[in-house]
Amino acid sequence: MRLAALAIAASVGLGFAADAAAFELTSPDFKEGDTLKIENVFNGFGCTGGNTSPALAWSGVPEGTQSFVLTAYDPDAPTGSGWWHWVVYNIPPDTKSLPAGAGGGTGLAAGAVQGRTDFGATGYGGPCPPEGTTHRYVFTLSALKVPMLEVPADATAALIGFMTNANAIDSAKLTLMYGR
């Protein structure tokens, strides 16, 4: 959304597009397309990983951002609707990163809330694709125009996603892989 507007502005010679930094989600441990490590893999469903969320950082935050939502989603899960691995909402706007393990509750900014995942619990649930398959794990950080999402404590990832999309200014993605 924002990037398209900046591209149009640059093409008509308004000159300020080059000054704006792109909204970007990164990890100190991974680059786009890298394979998640065993420490990030779920511990259950036949997988024996450490179930530790990766460290994440972001930059180029859009003007007007009042909060963030972070999700981790597997679009390749054999469910017909994918699989939500992590949902964190009401992340304060001055937050610029999450440390490794934040999905266990340690290192989350005050006020941030972890939502229910498709594992049926809150917090990070690492990858555990069916044997013989490799899946994509899309980490998405959305910058919101509202200070918090007004959702019930037991809100589904789909409801949080709906409210996120209704209030998003922009979003940044980091896609990682895992197979077994």
N, C-alpha and C positions, 0 to 999 in steps of 0.2 A: 504494500500500500504506500508507505512512506517512500520507499526506494523508487517506485514508479513515478511519484510526483517529483522527486529530485531529478530523475532522468529526463522528464519532460522539461523541467526548469533549465537543465543544462543544455538541452537541444535547442531551446529558444533563446539561449544566451543570457539567462538571468545571472549566471556566474557564481551562485552560492552553493551549488551542489557539491563541488569539490571540497568545501569546508566542512561538510557534514560527515561524521564518521558513521559507517554502517553498523547497525545493531548486530552484534555477533555473540554467539555462545561458543565457548571453547573449554578445553580441559587441559590442565598441565600434564596429564598422563596419556592423552590420546589425541590423535588428529582425526579429521573426518574420514570415515570408512575403516578405521582401525578395529581390531578385535578386542573385545572386553577380556579382562584377565579372570582367572579362576577366583580371585578374591571378590569379584563383582557378581559371580554366578550365584543363583538361588541355592539354598540348602534345603532340598525337599523335592518331591515329584521325581525322584531318581537322580537328581543332581546333588553334588556335594561341594558346593562352593562356599565362600565366605559371606555372601549376601551383603557386601559392603558397597554402598553407592559411591560412584566415582566423584572426584573433586571436579567442580565446574566453576567457571568464571564468565563474566560478560562485560561488554564494553559498548560504547556507542548508544547508550540508553536514549530513547526518543524523548524529546521535550514533552512535558506534561504527564510523564509517567508517575502514577500515584501508588502503584503496587505491581507485583509480578506474580505469575503462576508458572510453575515448572511441572512438566509431565514427562514421563518416559512411557513409550507406547511401542508395542510390537505389531506392525500391520500384517505380518506373515503368519501369525498364530492361526492354527486350524480351527477357528471358532465361527467364522463367518462375520465376525465383528472385531477381530484383533484382540489384543490383551493389554490392559493398563497395568504397568509395573510400578509406577510412582506418580503421585499427585501431591504437590505442595502449593498451597495458595495463601494469599494475604502476606506474601513476602514484602517487607517494607521497601520503599523506593530507594533508600540509600544503601541497600545490600548490593554488593558487587560480585559475590562468590559464595559457594558452599563448599566446605571441606569434605574430603573423603569421609564416608561414614555418617554424613548428615541425615541420611535416610533412616538411621537408627535413632534419630532424635537429638544427637549430639551435634552442636554447631549450627543449628537452625537459628535464624534471627528471631528475637522476641516478637511474638504476634503471628509468626508463620504457623500454618496449620497443615498437617499431613492428612490427606483424604484417603478414603477406602480404595484399595486396588482390586483387581480381579482375583487376587489371592484371598479376598474376603477380610483383609486386615489393613490397618494403616501402616505407613512406612514403606521403605524401598523393598521391592521384591525383584531380585535379579533375574537374568535370563535363564531359561531352562527349556530350550526348544526340543521337540521330539528327536530321538536319535536318528542320525542320518540326514539332518537338515541344518541349514544355516539361516538365521533370521536377522532382520534389521531391528535395531532398537533406537527409536527416534526420540531424542531428548529435545523438548521444545520449551523455550522460555518466552512467555508472552508479557509484554508491557501493557498495563491496563490504565484506563482513564479514571478509574474509581479507586478509593483507598482500600477497599475490601470487598470480597464477594459475599453477598448475603445468601448463604446456603445452609441447609440443615446440617447438623454435626455428622449425620450418617449419609450425606449426599453421595450419589454414585459419581464415578469419574465422568460419565456421560453428561450429567447435570452440571458438574463443574466445568466441563469442556464447553457446554452450551453458553453458560454465563461468561466464561472467558472470551469466547468468540464474539459475544454481544458487546463486550467492553474493551476489546483489544485495540491498541494503537498500532502495534507492530509485533512481530515475533521473529525469533532466531532459532535455528535448528542445528543440532549436531547428531549425525547418524553413526552409530557404532554397530558392530557385527558380533555374532556369536553362533557357533555351530558345534554339534557333537554327533 
